[in-house]
Amino acid sequence: MLDLKNISKTFNPGTVNEKVALENVNLHLDDGDFATIVGSNGAGKSTLFNAIAGEFIADTGTITLDGRDITFLPDFKRSKAIGRMFQDPLRGTAPHMTIEENLALAFLRASGHTSVFSRINKKDRELFAEKLSALGLGLEDRMKQPVGLLSGGQRQRASLARGLALKPSLLIADEPTSALDVSVQAKVLELFKKLQVEIGFACLFITHDLAVVDMLADRIMVMHKGRIVEHGDADDIMQRPSNQYTKKLLASLPVPDPREQQKHRAHLHELLAAENAA
């Protein structure tokens, strides 16, 4: 359903600020797949998100979605097939506009319109209310409330509603729960997984939190310095990582049991010491 072949991107090439953000990234998703990309800050996760979303054109490589080459397709023309969620939900929505207006804006943008409308007719309002009710986001009574006045969890649910408004075959999410507190995060993640199963969209979920990965993922792709250094079944990688960088990520994962946490820290120190000795 989604194929990335040899995607590379270098920012500020030929200057002192040159940065290789992506290097020969290959990625494949089938219909209905739920995959996560995990890595530390600066690994290239968000850059890859932006490449798929069409925020920029990669220096090399191709992006194919549902059998169609979208490598050079503008971002607004990808919006029917690709839903997006961001770490800051206000980036994916217009905070001064109501939920109702944000959903309508998603339809307008996908149709190629960029102007802001002044009002929505009754038929549209009923349609959006039905969509929200079907998603089970609990926002039906807040349709006319500006997104900027919602709580953090409600904002991210509104962002999810907008991301799924056009029934995309692919949803890409860039750290959508990292700014939420733990209790709200758990509820949003449960809802996220429930909708993915019910609706059947493929999902590429980007995060640095392996606890989130363990809860959601069928497959894991580990990014480091702009490359995918390990990928495979989620359980295999969580229990039997083969790449040294992945082992360090797992060793740094906090666990509630203090004794297990002490073992994690000791293992992490061993890995770091071995790396420095090499």
RORO-116082 format. One line per field, with one value per residue: x, y, z of N, C-alpha, C in turn; residue number from 0; chain. Coordinates in pm, whole numbers. Layout:
N
nu: [X ...] .
nv: [Y ...] .
nw: [Z ...] .
cau: [X ...] .
cav: [Y ...] .
caw: [Z ...] .
cu: [X ...] .
cv: [Y ...] .
cw: [Z ...] .
k: [NUM ...] .
c: [A ...] .
END
This chain:
278
nu: [84 193 499 832 1126 1466 1483 1625 1749 1913 1982 2072 2293 2641 2725 2847 2656 2547 2332 2265 1966 1798 1879 1887 1635 1419 1093 799 451 160 -194 -390 -186 -15 240 532 768 1058 1289 1557 1563 1630 1680 1564 1300 1074 1140 1111 836 747 838 677 429 449 568 811 1023 1200 1556 1648 1499 1173 820 545 198 -80 -27 27 250 358 561 625 396 193 141 -132 -273 -229 -383 -633 -580 -394 -403 -316 -152 -22 243 188 -137 -258 -120 -217 -471 -697 -679 -849 -1084 -1393 -1458 -1632 -1590 -1322 -1332 -1477 -1294 -1095 -1216 -1244 -975 -876 -1015 -889 -931 -830 -920 -1079 -1391 -1709 -1939 -2122 -2345 -2662 -2684 -2418 -2331 -2480 -2370 -2102 -2145 -2246 -2019 -1840 -1979 -1975 -1705 -1670 -1552 -1639 -1696 -1917 -2088 -1938 -1904 -1925 -1734 -1430 -1123 -891 -972 -1018 -937 -614 -630 -879 -824 -640 -804 -979 -797 -744 -995 -1006 -791 -894 -1115 -1156 -1155 -894 -656 -420 -281 -63 124 284 444 197 96 281 282 86 -50 9 -228 -424 -295 -297 -571 -617 -448 -565 -810 -714 -599 -828 -992 -829 -839 -1115 -1178 -978 -762 -423 -141 124 311 489 734 925 899 920 740 493 518 522 262 107 214 236 448 790 1007 1328 1492 1798 2021 1916 1871 1706 1771 1698 1433 1118 905 710 715 943 1152 1130 1191 1414 1634 1859 2027 2277 2212 1934 1928 2031 1826 1614 1721 1719 1457 1213 1091 831 901 1139 1363 1387 1428 1680 1834 1800 1933 2193 2249 2237 2456 2661 2640 2700 2960 3093 3064 3211 3463 3512] .
nv: [-120 124 233 313 392 406 667 979 1271 1576 1859 2199 2151 2130 2334 2472 2404 2170 1890 1555 1422 1208 887 677 543 274 145 -38 -82 -276 -297 -203 -243 -182 0 109 374 413 595 802 1159 1355 1146 1134 1082 1263 1404 1205 1163 1412 1391 1185 1305 1509 1755 1836 1768 1474 1425 1201 893 722 752 556 519 322 204 421 662 910 1082 1343 1478 1747 1841 1895 1751 1501 1466 1340 1071 1038 1073 1295 1332 1532 1609 1844 1916 2147 2219 2059 2147 2430 2650 2865 2805 2617 2267 2162 2339 2284 2021 2059 2218 2036 1885 2085 2153 1914 1917 2106 2369 2664 2883 3033 2943 3100 3003 2698 2473 2326 2056 1975 2010 1813 1589 1597 1569 1311 1172 1222 1099 834 778 776 961 1126 1397 1516 1706 1929 2050 2315 2449 2631 2481 2556 2606 2369 2088 1922 1645 1643 1812 1654 1446 1581 1642 1384 1322 1501 1401 1159 1224 1210 945 812 592 564 661 886 949 1171 1153 1185 1171 1252 1495 1476 1402 1099 947 1053 1008 726 675 801 650 396 447 516 275 115 239 206 -69 -104 64 10 138 176 239 453 510 739 762 817 670 368 230 303 191 -83 -117 -71 -157 -368 -408 -296 -31 78 382 554 812 897 664 345 111 -129 -360 -527 -789 -678 -803 -967 -781 -629 -821 -960 -792 -713 -516 -289 -26 -45 -215 -45 146 -11 -83 159 202 300 114 2 -156 -128 -296 -424 -199 -121 -330 -278 -31 -108 -281 -102 65 -122 -167 89 119 -83 12 251 150 21] .
nw: [0 82 -36 6 -155 -138 -21 28 192 215 398 345 161 85 249 564 740 656 662 676 661 592 470 213 274 303 295 367 365 413 332 608 792 1104 1192 1366 1386 1554 1755 1880 1958 1672 1503 1256 1222 1215 986 795 818 718 457 355 386 203 249 157 -128 -172 -212 -349 -465 -449 -381 -335 -331 -278 -525 -685 -803 -597 -557 -647 -594 -478 -129 -54 -239 -160 57 58 60 260 597 868 1182 1445 1682 1822 1846 1757 1537 1338 1313 1284 1533 1606 1492 1495 1581 1395 1177 1125 1034 799 666 611 409 213 162 57 -175 -317 -251 -90 41 329 451 531 652 733 582 690 620 593 859 989 868 959 1233 1240 1156 1366 1575 1491 1514 1784 1958 2155 2121 2023 2141 2132 1892 1805 1940 1965 1866 1996 2256 2377 2595 2634 2567 2435 2221 2079 2009 1841 1643 1554 1452 1236 1089 1007 864 585 534 497 335 458 767 911 1198 1406 1691 1847 2108 2291 2426 2612 2940 3134 3195 3022 2783 2765 2725 2478 2314 2333 2209 1959 1862 1863 1668 1445 1407 1363 1143 961 838 724 933 1022 1284 1458 1705 2010 2227 2369 2526 2427 2177 2241 2321 2093 1838 1544 1381 1395 1315 1344 1372 1310 1292 1043 903 860 1083 1187 1149 1186 1323 1600 1859 1835 1804 2038 2228 2134 2021 1753 1663 1778 1852 1887 2106 2302 2313 2414 2659 2786 2840 3068 3351 3577 3801 4050 4084 3837 3685 3776 3674 3403 3381 3451 3240 3027 3088 3051 2776 2674 2773 2636 2378 2389 2438 2202] .
cau: [0 290 637 938 1247 1589 1454 1734 1732 2019 1951 2187 2408 2758 2753 2894 2537 2493 2282 2203 1851 1751 1978 1845 1530 1325 984 683 331 45 -324 -426 -69 14 384 588 908 1106 1427 1577 1553 1731 1703 1510 1160 983 1175 1047 694 725 861 557 318 468 616 923 1056 1326 1663 1648 1402 1034 714 428 83 -187 16 44 371 322 688 624 260 184 85 -278 -328 -212 -462 -745 -534 -307 -440 -198 -161 103 270 105 -262 -296 -57 -301 -603 -700 -728 -954 -1204 -1460 -1436 -1715 -1522 -1199 -1365 -1513 -1171 -1026 -1279 -1212 -834 -862 -1075 -804 -967 -747 -986 -1156 -1534 -1771 -2039 -2145 -2489 -2718 -2653 -2278 -2323 -2534 -2274 -1987 -2191 -2253 -1882 -1785 -2050 -1927 -1569 -1674 -1452 -1699 -1686 -2038 -2147 -1840 -1886 -1918 -1632 -1299 -1029 -794 -1027 -1036 -828 -513 -683 -986 -759 -581 -917 -1024 -696 -767 -1117 -971 -705 -973 -1237 -1171 -1136 -769 -605 -301 -271 70 112 417 445 71 56 395 258 -25 -11 4 -364 -489 -224 -345 -706 -608 -387 -666 -904 -640 -590 -965 -1036 -747 -893 -1252 -1183 -890 -657 -285 -91 266 309 625 748 1053 859 903 620 386 540 485 116 36 271 253 586 872 1123 1414 1570 1917 2100 1857 1860 1635 1879 1641 1288 1064 790 726 756 1081 1247 1123 1249 1541 1691 1990 2110 2329 2136 1805 1953 2044 1693 1537 1780 1686 1312 1178 995 781 966 1273 1470 1404 1486 1822 1894 1800 2039 2321 2269 2264 2594 2747 2638 2772 3102 3144 3068 3322 3587 3531] .
cav: [0 234 191 414 330 485 807 1052 1416 1652 2001 2290 2079 2207 2443 2426 2356 2054 1783 1442 1389 1075 824 551 481 186 116 -98 -109 -335 -249 -238 -258 -83 -3 225 412 456 642 917 1289 1376 1024 1151 1037 1369 1434 1102 1200 1525 1343 1110 1400 1598 1887 1866 1662 1409 1440 1079 792 730 720 501 499 251 179 547 737 1041 1145 1486 1528 1844 1784 1901 1648 1373 1467 1247 935 1036 1154 1332 1378 1594 1617 1957 1904 2274 2228 1989 2208 2576 2661 2965 2753 2510 2132 2155 2411 2214 1906 2112 2266 1918 1854 2192 2143 1798 1952 2206 2504 2712 2996 2999 2967 3179 2926 2563 2451 2229 1920 1949 1996 1681 1490 1597 1515 1166 1122 1225 998 703 760 755 1048 1200 1540 1559 1825 2038 2081 2459 2505 2644 2376 2614 2613 2234 2033 1856 1521 1676 1865 1545 1373 1662 1623 1251 1332 1565 1311 1047 1279 1171 801 785 455 570 767 900 1021 1209 1176 1253 1166 1281 1615 1450 1330 954 895 1096 939 588 676 835 536 290 490 512 135 67 291 146 -203 -94 130 -67 215 148 346 466 584 778 789 782 603 226 183 322 90 -213 -121 -52 -193 -501 -409 -186 12 158 480 611 895 906 533 241 18 -259 -365 -661 -811 -600 -888 -1012 -672 -592 -925 -1010 -696 -753 -398 -233 94 -90 -267 70 203 -97 -77 289 207 292 12 38 -233 -70 -394 -440 -75 -127 -420 -204 69 -179 -330 14 105 -221 -142 214 95 -164 100 345 73 -8] .
caw: [0 84 -64 -5 -206 -142 9 91 199 279 411 332 104 42 343 695 813 586 749 610 746 552 383 152 355 235 388 300 446 345 379 745 879 1206 1213 1435 1367 1684 1756 1967 1892 1568 1425 1121 1220 1170 847 715 822 627 320 314 379 90 292 69 -222 -138 -311 -429 -426 -492 -284 -403 -242 -349 -661 -758 -769 -544 -520 -676 -576 -368 -6 -45 -325 -91 180 52 86 377 712 946 1320 1486 1826 1865 1769 1697 1405 1242 1311 1297 1671 1623 1426 1568 1530 1275 1069 1093 949 667 605 558 281 119 124 -30 -304 -382 -208 21 108 448 429 638 726 684 576 786 575 629 1004 1023 821 1049 1361 1222 1150 1501 1654 1446 1563 1928 2021 2264 2094 1952 2202 2126 1751 1782 2029 1901 1905 2089 2391 2427 2675 2552 2513 2340 2100 2002 1950 1727 1540 1499 1370 1109 1014 952 804 445 528 425 342 542 866 967 1324 1455 1836 1878 2249 2379 2506 2702 3062 3115 3196 2898 2675 2756 2668 2337 2245 2325 2106 1833 1819 1837 1539 1340 1382 1312 1012 873 771 760 1017 1051 1409 1490 1848 2074 2351 2343 2595 2329 2073 2296 2332 1967 1709 1488 1331 1441 1237 1431 1295 1375 1201 910 840 932 1117 1221 1134 1196 1412 1723 1970 1814 1828 2179 2311 2082 1925 1701 1640 1902 1886 1939 2241 2392 2330 2503 2793 2846 2862 3211 3393 3710 3907 4076 4064 3693 3636 3809 3576 3276 3386 3448 3102 2944 3115 2987 2631 2650 2798 2524 2261 2406 2427 2060] .
cu: [87 429 727 1064 1360 1566 1571 1703 1846 1979 2080 2310 2521 2792 2805 2779 2474 2452 2215 2090 1796 1852 1929 1743 1437 1221 867 571 226 -83 -349 -310 -66 162 429 731 954 1253 1437 1559 1666 1757 1653 1364 1065 1012 1111 897 666 746 737 439 330 511 737 944 1192 1428 1669 1536 1261 940 591 319 -31 -154 40 169 332 446 684 486 256 111 -67 -344 -309 -313 -584 -703 -450 -360 -317 -235 -23 119 190 -24 -305 -228 -145 -441 -588 -761 -841 -1087 -1263 -1423 -1510 -1644 -1392 -1224 -1401 -1388 -1090 -1083 -1243 -1068 -812 -920 -997 -836 -881 -812 -1066 -1302 -1593 -1875 -2058 -2295 -2532 -2683 -2511 -2263 -2371 -2436 -2155 -2024 -2199 -2114 -1821 -1848 -1999 -1787 -1566 -1575 -1507 -1694 -1813 -2096 -2053 -1813 -1863 -1817 -1499 -1202 -929 -842 -1051 -919 -730 -563 -793 -928 -704 -689 -974 -927 -712 -891 -1086 -884 -781 -1096 -1262 -1152 -1008 -730 -482 -312 -128 61 252 409 313 31 167 372 146 24 -47 -138 -440 -427 -277 -482 -702 -549 -485 -767 -840 -638 -727 -1012 -957 -799 -1029 -1257 -1091 -785 -519 -231 60 276 453 636 891 1027 831 786 500 396 489 333 48 84 259 396 658 983 1203 1500 1685 1998 2050 1841 1770 1734 1828 1490 1242 943 815 776 901 1180 1246 1195 1389 1600 1830 2084 2153 2251 2000 1821 1965 1908 1610 1590 1746 1538 1281 1076 954 852 1107 1387 1496 1467 1637 1896 1904 1917 2177 2352 2304 2409 2693 2755 2718 2923 3165 3158 3185 3456 3619 3578] .
cv: [125 177 312 341 432 634 872 1202 1478 1798 2083 2221 2174 2323 2384 2370 2234 1945 1676 1392 1250 1015 686 475 399 141 60 -122 -174 -273 -296 -258 -149 -95 122 246 471 498 764 1047 1305 1254 1036 1113 1142 1410 1332 1126 1308 1484 1270 1205 1496 1738 1932 1748 1604 1429 1320 988 819 692 676 473 437 233 302 618 878 1124 1296 1549 1628 1786 1787 1797 1508 1358 1376 1107 925 1130 1181 1373 1426 1589 1730 1953 2034 2296 2162 2044 2360 2607 2761 2919 2639 2373 2115 2220 2343 2093 1951 2158 2151 1880 1958 2180 2026 1822 2060 2348 2545 2828 2948 3036 3041 3099 2789 2538 2337 2086 1881 1926 1858 1571 1480 1540 1362 1104 1116 1116 859 674 735 838 1129 1351 1597 1688 1945 2084 2229 2528 2515 2540 2428 2622 2474 2193 1961 1729 1544 1731 1751 1457 1449 1648 1486 1250 1395 1474 1199 1094 1229 1022 764 638 447 686 769 991 1045 1246 1239 1254 1210 1403 1596 1382 1183 900 930 1024 799 582 705 718 420 321 477 369 79 112 230 7 -195 -40 62 12 164 265 337 563 612 817 764 697 455 166 196 217 -46 -229 -131 -136 -341 -518 -284 -159 108 250 533 683 888 775 442 129 -120 -253 -509 -667 -743 -686 -933 -903 -631 -694 -969 -913 -741 -635 -335 -110 58 -143 -154 137 121 -92 54 304 199 183 41 -34 -180 -167 -417 -315 -71 -218 -351 -106 4 -228 -216 60 8 -196 -16 196 16 -78 195 274 42 115] .
cw: [0 61 -74 -50 -215 -120 84 89 277 281 408 273 62 133 475 778 745 685 665 700 717 455 339 239 267 336 308 401 358 400 522 840 986 1240 1286 1390 1498 1673 1845 1889 1791 1482 1281 1110 1163 1026 754 707 719 481 269 296 262 127 210 -25 -185 -250 -405 -380 -473 -378 -363 -302 -322 -496 -744 -710 -725 -508 -538 -661 -460 -247 -3 -134 -266 23 175 94 213 484 796 1088 1364 1638 1889 1785 1705 1562 1298 1233 1313 1434 1692 1563 1508 1509 1398 1156 1029 1005 808 593 545 421 176 69 29 -168 -378 -344 -89 94 228 426 549 716 660 686 670 747 612 779 1049 984 917 1186 1354 1221 1289 1588 1619 1500 1714 2005 2137 2246 2031 2009 2199 1982 1725 1874 1956 1954 2008 2232 2451 2516 2582 2488 2410 2210 2014 1941 1831 1611 1473 1410 1235 1023 946 875 663 423 451 434 431 639 917 1089 1380 1603 1885 2025 2344 2467 2608 2829 3046 3107 3068 2779 2656 2691 2518 2257 2230 2215 1968 1778 1785 1700 1424 1304 1315 1170 911 799 813 840 1033 1168 1451 1637 1894 2197 2322 2418 2503 2220 2118 2301 2196 1849 1673 1438 1381 1341 1324 1345 1379 1269 1057 837 924 956 1157 1201 1142 1286 1547 1839 1957 1850 1975 2267 2266 1979 1879 1682 1772 1947 1945 2081 2342 2417 2429 2646 2863 2875 3011 3239 3537 3825 3929 4053 3915 3632 3662 3711 3440 3272 3378 3307 3008 2964 3050 2836 2596 2670 2685 2398 2269 2391 2281 1985] .
k: [0 1 2 3 4 5 6 7 8 9 10 11 12 13 14 15 16 17 18 19 20 21 22 23 24 25 26 27 28 29 30 31 32 33 34 35 36 37 38 39 40 41 42 43 44 45 46 47 48 49 50 51 52 53 54 55 56 57 58 59 60 61 62 63 64 65 66 67 68 69 70 71 72 73 74 75 76 77 78 79 80 81 82 83 84 85 86 87 88 89 90 91 92 93 94 95 96 97 98 99 100 101 102 103 104 105 106 107 108 109 110 111 112 113 114 115 116 117 118 119 120 121 122 123 124 125 126 127 128 129 130 131 132 133 134 135 136 137 138 139 140 141 142 143 144 145 146 147 148 149 150 151 152 153 154 155 156 157 158 159 160 161 162 163 164 165 166 167 168 169 170 171 172 173 174 175 176 177 178 179 180 181 182 183 184 185 186 187 188 189 190 191 192 193 194 195 196 197 198 199 200 201 202 203 204 205 206 207 208 209 210 211 212 213 214 215 216 217 218 219 220 221 222 223 224 225 226 227 228 229 230 231 232 233 234 235 236 237 238 239 240 241 242 243 244 245 246 247 248 249 250 251 252 253 254 255 256 257 258 259 260 261 262 263 264 265 266 267 268 269 270 271 272 273 274 275 276 277] .
c: [A A A A A A A A A A A A A A A A A A A A A A A A A A A A A A A A A A A A A A A A A A A A A A A A A A A A A A A A A A A A A A A A A A A A A A A A A A A A A A A A A A A A A A A A A A A A A A A A A A A A A A A A A A A A A A A A A A A A A A A A A A A A A A A A A A A A A A A A A A A A A A A A A A A A A A A A A A A A A A A A A A A A A A A A A A A A A A A A A A A A A A A A A A A A A A A A A A A A A A A A A A A A A A A A A A A A A A A A A A A A A A A A A A A A A A A A A A A A A A A A A A A A A A A A A A A A A A A A A A A A A A A A A A A A A A A A A A A A A A] .
END
